[in-house]
Amino acid sequence: MPYYIKKKKSDKPKKRQTSQATLVKKLDKVFSQYIRLRDAFPNGTFRCPTCGRILPFAKGDCSHLYSRRHMATRFDEDNCVMECAYDNRFNSEHLIKLNQYVLNRIGDTRYKMLSVKAHSTKKWSCWELEELIKYYSILVSKLQSEKNIK
């Protein structure tokens, strides 16, 4: 091709890849919704593992035993439970009871593996995050229809 003939630009603009931070935010939202739906009763309530109160679905948070800064366990189902918003956000002692609750729920072996996993490093790829968003979106839709919770 001669140098003076320019190539035609494609009519389609190039699609920008979604940033990793944006994907993590989207996954946080979908994953949190999944955990809350998983732990809710079919009548739209839940029991807080820390204070024991039975509350409506809207008053719950997705609480992490190992905080969200630990990327290896940030989206681990064993690490997360539905807890009342007050205990999750304002009760400084909630991790003591939550620790025991998670240990009883998943057992000693999985609890130890969760601890090891939390203290390891994990770098999520954009592809992994996108696939997890799709996976948990499907589970959320399924649980919403099963439990009739929006």
MARDRENDREN-90837 format. One record per residue: x, y, z of N, C-alpha, C in turn; residue in one letter. Coordinates in nm, 3 decimals. Layout:
BEGIN
SITE,n.u,n.v,n.w,ca.u,ca.v,ca.w,c.u,c.v,c.w,type
SITE,X,Y,Z,X,Y,Z,X,Y,Z,A
...
***
This chain:
BEGIN
SITE,n.u,n.v,n.w,ca.u,ca.v,ca.w,c.u,c.v,c.w,type
SITE,0.084,-0.116,0.000,0.000,0.000,0.000,0.090,0.124,0.000,M
SITE,0.064,0.216,-0.088,0.145,0.338,-0.092,0.131,0.419,0.037,P
SITE,0.235,0.496,0.064,0.239,0.571,0.189,0.136,0.682,0.196,Y
SITE,0.088,0.732,0.083,-0.004,0.845,0.084,-0.150,0.804,0.099,Y
SITE,-0.177,0.675,0.099,-0.315,0.629,0.119,-0.333,0.596,0.267,I
SITE,-0.426,0.664,0.326,-0.451,0.644,0.469,-0.548,0.528,0.488,K
SITE,-0.527,0.458,0.595,-0.620,0.352,0.631,-0.748,0.416,0.685,K
SITE,-0.861,0.354,0.652,-0.988,0.404,0.704,-1.004,0.357,0.848,K
SITE,-1.052,0.449,0.928,-1.080,0.412,1.066,-1.210,0.334,1.070,K
SITE,-1.213,0.241,1.155,-1.333,0.160,1.174,-1.447,0.249,1.223,S
SITE,-1.567,0.214,1.184,-1.684,0.292,1.228,-1.711,0.275,1.377,D
SITE,-1.671,0.161,1.430,-1.697,0.134,1.571,-1.587,0.196,1.658,K
SITE,-1.626,0.270,1.760,-1.523,0.317,1.853,-1.475,0.201,1.938,P
SITE,-1.350,0.208,1.979,-1.295,0.100,2.062,-1.360,0.104,2.199,K
SITE,-1.397,-0.014,2.245,-1.460,-0.025,2.375,-1.352,-0.025,2.482,K
SITE,-1.365,0.066,2.577,-1.268,0.072,2.685,-1.295,-0.038,2.786,R
SITE,-1.189,-0.098,2.832,-1.204,-0.202,2.931,-1.238,-0.138,3.066,Q
SITE,-1.332,-0.199,3.136,-1.372,-0.149,3.267,-1.255,-0.164,3.363,T
SITE,-1.233,-0.061,3.444,-1.120,-0.066,3.537,-1.142,-0.170,3.645,S
SITE,-1.034,-0.214,3.703,-1.040,-0.315,3.808,-1.116,-0.260,3.928,Q
SITE,-1.094,-0.135,3.964,-1.162,-0.076,4.079,-1.314,-0.074,4.058,A
SITE,-1.357,-0.044,3.938,-1.501,-0.042,3.907,-1.559,-0.182,3.917,T
SITE,-1.485,-0.280,3.867,-1.532,-0.418,3.875,-1.540,-0.468,4.019,L
SITE,-1.444,-0.429,4.102,-1.446,-0.468,4.242,-1.569,-0.408,4.312,V
SITE,-1.601,-0.282,4.280,-1.720,-0.219,4.338,-1.848,-0.291,4.296,K
SITE,-1.857,-0.326,4.169,-1.974,-0.398,4.120,-1.986,-0.534,4.187,K
SITE,-1.874,-0.604,4.197,-1.875,-0.735,4.260,-1.907,-0.725,4.409,L
SITE,-1.856,-0.623,4.476,-1.889,-0.601,4.618,-2.041,-0.592,4.636,D
SITE,-2.105,-0.517,4.549,-2.249,-0.495,4.559,-2.327,-0.625,4.536,K
SITE,-2.293,-0.698,4.430,-2.363,-0.822,4.397,-2.334,-0.930,4.501,V
SITE,-2.208,-0.941,4.542,-2.170,-1.042,4.641,-2.238,-1.016,4.775,F
SITE,-2.243,-0.890,4.816,-2.310,-0.853,4.941,-2.458,-0.891,4.935,S
SITE,-2.520,-0.863,4.824,-2.661,-0.897,4.807,-2.681,-1.049,4.814,Q
SITE,-2.591,-1.123,4.753,-2.599,-1.269,4.758,-2.589,-1.321,4.901,Y
SITE,-2.490,-1.274,4.976,-2.470,-1.320,5.114,-2.593,-1.289,5.199,I
SITE,-2.647,-1.169,5.183,-2.765,-1.132,5.261,-2.885,-1.218,5.224,R
SITE,-2.903,-1.245,5.096,-3.013,-1.332,5.053,-2.992,-1.475,5.101,L
SITE,-2.868,-1.521,5.095,-2.836,-1.658,5.139,-2.872,-1.679,5.286,R
SITE,-2.843,-1.578,5.369,-2.863,-1.592,5.513,-3.002,-1.549,5.561,D
SITE,-3.084,-1.495,5.473,-3.218,-1.451,5.512,-3.314,-1.569,5.517,A
SITE,-3.413,-1.555,5.603,-3.520,-1.654,5.609,-3.618,-1.627,5.494,F
SITE,-3.695,-1.727,5.453,-3.790,-1.708,5.342,-3.895,-1.599,5.368,P
SITE,-3.920,-1.565,5.495,-4.020,-1.462,5.524,-3.963,-1.320,5.519,N
SITE,-3.835,-1.305,5.480,-3.775,-1.172,5.465,-3.712,-1.118,5.591,G
SITE,-3.681,-1.204,5.686,-3.613,-1.161,5.808,-3.482,-1.240,5.822,T
SITE,-3.404,-1.204,5.921,-3.280,-1.277,5.950,-3.248,-1.264,6.098,F
SITE,-3.167,-1.355,6.148,-3.121,-1.347,6.287,-2.975,-1.302,6.285,R
SITE,-2.947,-1.194,6.356,-2.810,-1.143,6.365,-2.728,-1.239,6.451,C
SITE,-2.614,-1.287,6.401,-2.533,-1.381,6.480,-2.465,-1.317,6.601,P
SITE,-2.457,-1.184,6.603,-2.388,-1.115,6.711,-2.482,-1.082,6.827,T
SITE,-2.594,-1.018,6.797,-2.684,-0.976,6.904,-2.805,-1.069,6.918,C
SITE,-2.832,-1.153,6.819,-2.941,-1.249,6.827,-3.078,-1.195,6.791,G
SITE,-3.088,-1.067,6.759,-3.218,-1.009,6.724,-3.263,-1.058,6.587,R
SITE,-3.395,-1.069,6.570,-3.452,-1.102,6.439,-3.498,-0.970,6.378,I
SITE,-3.444,-0.939,6.260,-3.467,-0.810,6.196,-3.512,-0.829,6.052,L
SITE,-3.573,-0.724,5.994,-3.609,-0.733,5.851,-3.484,-0.733,5.762,P
SITE,-3.500,-0.787,5.644,-3.390,-0.801,5.549,-3.315,-0.669,5.525,F
SITE,-3.388,-0.560,5.516,-3.328,-0.429,5.485,-3.232,-0.379,5.592,A
SITE,-3.240,-0.433,5.713,-3.154,-0.388,5.823,-3.023,-0.465,5.831,K
SITE,-2.995,-0.550,5.732,-2.876,-0.634,5.737,-2.763,-0.586,5.649,G
SITE,-2.642,-0.620,5.690,-2.520,-0.593,5.614,-2.449,-0.725,5.588,D
SITE,-2.364,-0.725,5.486,-2.274,-0.836,5.464,-2.149,-0.808,5.548,C
SITE,-2.129,-0.887,5.651,-2.017,-0.866,5.742,-1.905,-0.964,5.710,S
SITE,-1.783,-0.913,5.710,-1.665,-0.995,5.682,-1.590,-1.024,5.811,H
SITE,-1.557,-1.150,5.836,-1.475,-1.185,5.952,-1.336,-1.125,5.932,L
SITE,-1.273,-1.154,5.819,-1.148,-1.088,5.781,-1.188,-0.973,5.689,Y
SITE,-1.145,-0.854,5.721,-1.195,-0.735,5.653,-1.174,-0.739,5.502,S
SITE,-1.242,-0.648,5.434,-1.239,-0.646,5.287,-1.101,-0.610,5.233,R
SITE,-1.012,-0.560,5.314,-0.878,-0.529,5.264,-0.799,-0.656,5.232,R
SITE,-0.840,-0.769,5.290,-0.779,-0.898,5.257,-0.843,-0.948,5.128,H
SITE,-0.780,-0.920,5.015,-0.841,-0.949,4.885,-0.861,-1.099,4.862,M
SITE,-0.781,-1.183,4.924,-0.794,-1.327,4.903,-0.925,-1.380,4.962,A
SITE,-0.976,-1.317,5.067,-1.100,-1.363,5.130,-1.215,-1.263,5.115,T
SITE,-1.193,-1.158,5.041,-1.297,-1.055,5.025,-1.426,-1.113,4.966,R
SITE,-1.414,-1.206,4.871,-1.530,-1.265,4.806,-1.542,-1.414,4.839,F
SITE,-1.498,-1.452,4.959,-1.507,-1.590,5.005,-1.635,-1.605,5.087,D
SITE,-1.720,-1.700,5.049,-1.848,-1.718,5.116,-1.833,-1.762,5.261,E
SITE,-1.725,-1.832,5.294,-1.702,-1.873,5.432,-1.667,-1.754,5.522,D
SITE,-1.614,-1.648,5.465,-1.570,-1.532,5.539,-1.683,-1.434,5.569,N
SITE,-1.798,-1.452,5.505,-1.904,-1.351,5.513,-2.034,-1.407,5.568,C
SITE,-2.101,-1.325,5.649,-2.233,-1.358,5.701,-2.317,-1.231,5.705,V
SITE,-2.449,-1.249,5.713,-2.539,-1.136,5.728,-2.546,-1.100,5.875,M
SITE,-2.522,-0.973,5.903,-2.521,-0.923,6.040,-2.599,-0.792,6.042,E
SITE,-2.656,-0.756,6.155,-2.731,-0.630,6.158,-2.635,-0.514,6.135,C
SITE,-2.687,-0.410,6.072,-2.604,-0.295,6.034,-2.537,-0.232,6.155,A
SITE,-2.609,-0.226,6.267,-2.551,-0.164,6.387,-2.426,-0.239,6.432,Y
SITE,-2.436,-0.371,6.446,-2.321,-0.448,6.493,-2.205,-0.442,6.394,D
SITE,-2.236,-0.450,6.266,-2.131,-0.449,6.165,-2.056,-0.316,6.162,N
SITE,-2.128,-0.208,6.179,-2.066,-0.075,6.161,-2.019,-0.010,6.290,R
SITE,-2.091,-0.033,6.401,-2.064,0.045,6.522,-2.021,-0.035,6.644,F
SITE,-2.047,-0.164,6.647,-2.015,-0.246,6.764,-1.872,-0.298,6.750,N
SITE,-1.783,-0.245,6.831,-1.641,-0.283,6.819,-1.615,-0.426,6.865,S
SITE,-1.705,-0.484,6.942,-1.684,-0.619,6.994,-1.752,-0.726,6.908,E
SITE,-1.811,-0.688,6.796,-1.885,-0.785,6.716,-1.797,-0.895,6.660,H
SITE,-1.670,-0.869,6.637,-1.582,-0.971,6.579,-1.558,-1.088,6.674,L
SITE,-1.569,-1.065,6.805,-1.549,-1.174,6.901,-1.659,-1.279,6.883,I
SITE,-1.784,-1.234,6.881,-1.896,-1.327,6.863,-1.901,-1.380,6.721,K
SITE,-1.867,-1.295,6.624,-1.869,-1.337,6.484,-1.765,-1.446,6.459,L
SITE,-1.651,-1.433,6.523,-1.544,-1.532,6.511,-1.595,-1.669,6.556,N
SITE,-1.660,-1.675,6.670,-1.712,-1.801,6.722,-1.824,-1.854,6.633,Q
SITE,-1.908,-1.765,6.584,-2.019,-1.806,6.497,-1.967,-1.871,6.369,Y
SITE,-1.867,-1.808,6.306,-1.810,-1.862,6.182,-1.740,-1.995,6.209,V
SITE,-1.669,-2.005,6.320,-1.604,-2.131,6.357,-1.706,-2.244,6.371,L
SITE,-1.817,-2.217,6.440,-1.923,-2.318,6.457,-1.990,-2.350,6.323,N
SITE,-2.002,-2.251,6.238,-2.074,-2.268,6.110,-1.994,-2.351,6.010,R
SITE,-1.864,-2.323,5.997,-1.787,-2.389,5.890,-1.695,-2.500,5.940,I
SITE,-1.675,-2.508,6.070,-1.590,-2.614,6.124,-1.444,-2.571,6.136,G
SITE,-1.370,-2.648,6.214,-1.232,-2.614,6.249,-1.138,-2.614,6.127,D
SITE,-1.149,-2.715,6.042,-1.057,-2.726,5.929,-1.075,-2.610,5.831,T
SITE,-1.200,-2.585,5.791,-1.225,-2.474,5.697,-1.192,-2.339,5.761,R
SITE,-1.212,-2.328,5.893,-1.179,-2.204,5.963,-1.028,-2.176,5.957,Y
SITE,-0.949,-2.280,5.978,-0.802,-2.265,5.971,-0.758,-2.231,5.829,K
SITE,-0.821,-2.295,5.730,-0.788,-2.265,5.590,-0.825,-2.121,5.555,M
SITE,-0.936,-2.072,5.610,-0.978,-1.934,5.587,-0.875,-1.837,5.644,L
SITE,-0.822,-1.869,5.760,-0.719,-1.785,5.823,-0.592,-1.780,5.738,S
SITE,-0.551,-1.896,5.687,-0.433,-1.901,5.601,-0.457,-1.822,5.473,V
SITE,-0.574,-1.841,5.415,-0.609,-1.772,5.291,-0.613,-1.621,5.311,K
SITE,-0.665,-1.576,5.426,-0.675,-1.432,5.454,-0.539,-1.365,5.461,A
SITE,-0.440,-1.439,5.504,-0.306,-1.381,5.518,-0.217,-1.408,5.397,H
SITE,-0.278,-1.449,5.288,-0.203,-1.463,5.163,-0.241,-1.347,5.071,S
SITE,-0.167,-1.331,4.964,-0.196,-1.222,4.872,-0.275,-1.273,4.753,T
SITE,-0.359,-1.186,4.699,-0.439,-1.221,4.582,-0.452,-1.098,4.495,K
SITE,-0.420,-1.113,4.370,-0.438,-1.006,4.272,-0.545,-1.054,4.175,K
SITE,-0.663,-0.992,4.180,-0.774,-1.031,4.094,-0.754,-0.975,3.955,W
SITE,-0.776,-1.056,3.854,-0.772,-1.007,3.716,-0.911,-0.955,3.681,S
SITE,-0.918,-0.870,3.582,-1.048,-0.817,3.538,-1.139,-0.929,3.490,C
SITE,-1.081,-1.027,3.423,-1.161,-1.139,3.374,-1.224,-1.217,3.489,W
SITE,-1.146,-1.243,3.595,-1.199,-1.315,3.711,-1.313,-1.238,3.776,E
SITE,-1.294,-1.108,3.790,-1.398,-1.025,3.852,-1.525,-1.025,3.769,L
SITE,-1.511,-1.014,3.637,-1.629,-1.015,3.548,-1.704,-1.147,3.558,E
SITE,-1.631,-1.257,3.563,-1.695,-1.388,3.574,-1.766,-1.405,3.708,E
SITE,-1.705,-1.355,3.815,-1.770,-1.363,3.947,-1.896,-1.276,3.951,L
SITE,-1.892,-1.161,3.885,-2.011,-1.075,3.879,-2.125,-1.149,3.809,I
SITE,-2.094,-1.215,3.698,-2.197,-1.292,3.626,-2.251,-1.405,3.715,K
SITE,-2.161,-1.478,3.779,-2.199,-1.592,3.863,-2.290,-1.550,3.977,Y
SITE,-2.249,-1.448,4.052,-2.328,-1.405,4.167,-2.457,-1.333,4.125,Y
SITE,-2.458,-1.270,4.010,-2.582,-1.209,3.960,-2.688,-1.315,3.934,S
SITE,-2.646,-1.427,3.878,-2.738,-1.538,3.853,-2.791,-1.594,3.986,I
SITE,-2.701,-1.614,4.083,-2.743,-1.665,4.213,-2.838,-1.569,4.285,L
SITE,-2.812,-1.439,4.273,-2.900,-1.339,4.336,-3.039,-1.346,4.276,V
SITE,-3.047,-1.354,4.144,-3.178,-1.364,4.077,-3.253,-1.488,4.124,S
SITE,-3.181,-1.598,4.133,-3.242,-1.725,4.176,-3.295,-1.714,4.319,K
SITE,-3.214,-1.661,4.410,-3.254,-1.650,4.550,-3.367,-1.549,4.569,L
SITE,-3.366,-1.442,4.491,-3.474,-1.343,4.501,-3.608,-1.405,4.464,Q
SITE,-3.609,-1.488,4.361,-3.735,-1.551,4.321,-3.776,-1.661,4.421,S
SITE,-3.678,-1.735,4.475,-3.708,-1.841,4.571,-3.763,-1.786,4.703,E
SITE,-3.699,-1.679,4.753,-3.736,-1.625,4.884,-3.832,-1.507,4.874,K
SITE,-3.861,-1.464,4.751,-3.952,-1.352,4.726,-3.907,-1.226,4.800,N
SITE,-3.779,-1.195,4.789,-3.720,-1.075,4.851,-3.658,-0.992,4.739,I
SITE,-3.682,-0.864,4.740,-3.623,-0.776,4.639,-3.512,-0.694,4.697,K
***
